[in-house]
Amino acid sequence: MNDVRNPTDRGRADVEKRWQDTGTYRSAALYVAAVVAVGAAACAIFLAVDRSNTILASLVPGVCAVGGLGALIIAYRTYRRGGTWPMWQGAAWFLFALMLVALSFPAMAA
């Protein structure tokens, strides 16, 4: 049986769809929750302070974009270690999709 964590056998491990790494899943979910909380705080500040300020409005999608890039960096580092990286890639895609939705805030401020 091939060891999933063996870095020399990445091809088979990436195709294998039986990932059972609850620790990585939990870490990725907590990371997404933290980024969403910071984005929600930026959204609340934007809505409470000045709804016509485009800089405050740009913070909301900016937080999601930086969070998505951070998740991709963590995914790449996990991949290089031979760990279970798809959870982190999924977190990045979720944050990028949320960034696209949040782009309505700068459009609303303009």
C-alpha positions in Angstrom: 0.0 0.0 0.0 1.3 3.4 -0.9 1.9 5.9 1.9 -0.1 9.1 1.2 2.4 11.2 3.0 5.4 10.0 1.0 6.6 13.1 -1.0 8.0 10.9 -3.8 4.6 9.3 -4.5 2.6 12.6 -4.9 1.0 11.5 -8.2 -0.9 8.7 -6.7 -1.7 10.5 -3.5 -3.2 13.5 -5.4 -5.5 11.2 -7.4 -6.6 9.3 -4.3 -9.8 10.8 -3.1 -9.9 9.2 0.4 -8.4 12.0 2.5 -9.2 11.6 6.1 -7.3 14.4 7.7 -9.7 16.1 10.2 -6.9 18.2 11.7 -6.2 19.9 8.4 -9.9 20.3 7.6 -10.4 21.9 11.0 -7.5 24.2 10.6 -8.7 25.3 7.1 -12.2 25.9 8.5 -11.0 28.0 11.4 -8.8 30.0 9.0 -11.8 30.7 6.8 -13.9 31.7 9.8 -11.2 34.1 11.0 -10.9 35.7 7.6 -14.6 36.0 7.3 -14.8 37.6 10.8 -12.2 40.2 9.8 -14.1 40.8 6.6 -17.3 41.2 8.5 -15.7 43.7 10.9 -14.4 45.7 7.9 -17.9 45.6 6.4 -19.4 46.8 9.7 -16.9 49.7 9.8 -17.7 50.6 6.2 -21.4 50.6 6.8 -21.2 52.5 10.1 -18.6 55.2 9.3 -19.1 56.3 5.7 -21.0 54.5 3.0 -19.4 56.7 0.3 -15.8 56.0 1.2 -14.3 53.8 -1.5 -11.2 53.0 0.5 -13.2 51.6 3.4 -15.4 49.7 0.9 -12.3 48.2 -0.8 -11.2 46.7 2.6 -13.9 44.1 2.4 -12.9 42.4 -0.8 -9.2 43.1 0.0 -9.4 41.1 3.2 -11.0 38.2 1.3 -8.3 38.4 -1.5 -5.4 38.4 1.0 -7.0 35.6 2.9 -7.4 33.5 -0.3 -3.7 34.1 -1.2 -2.7 33.1 2.3 -4.7 29.9 2.0 -3.0 29.1 -1.3 0.4 29.7 0.3 -0.5 27.3 3.1 -1.8 24.8 0.6 1.5 24.9 -1.3 3.5 24.5 1.8 1.3 21.6 2.9 1.8 20.0 -0.6 5.5 20.4 -0.4 5.5 18.6 3.0 3.4 15.8 1.5 0.4 16.6 3.6 -3.3 16.8 2.7 -3.5 20.1 0.8 -6.9 20.1 -1.0 -8.7 21.4 2.1 -6.6 24.6 1.9 -7.2 24.9 -1.8 -10.9 24.7 -1.2 -10.6 27.4 1.5 -8.8 29.6 -1.0 -11.5 29.1 -3.6 -14.2 29.9 -1.1 -12.5 33.1 -0.1 -12.0 34.2 -3.7 -15.7 33.6 -4.4 -16.6 35.6 -1.4 -14.2 38.4 -2.7 -16.2 38.5 -5.9 -19.4 38.9 -4.0 -17.8 41.6 -1.8 -16.7 43.6 -4.9 -20.2 45.1 -4.8 -19.2 47.2 -1.8 -16.7 49.4 -3.7 -19.3 49.6 -6.5 -21.9 50.7 -4.0 -19.6 53.4 -2.6 -18.7 54.9 -6.0 
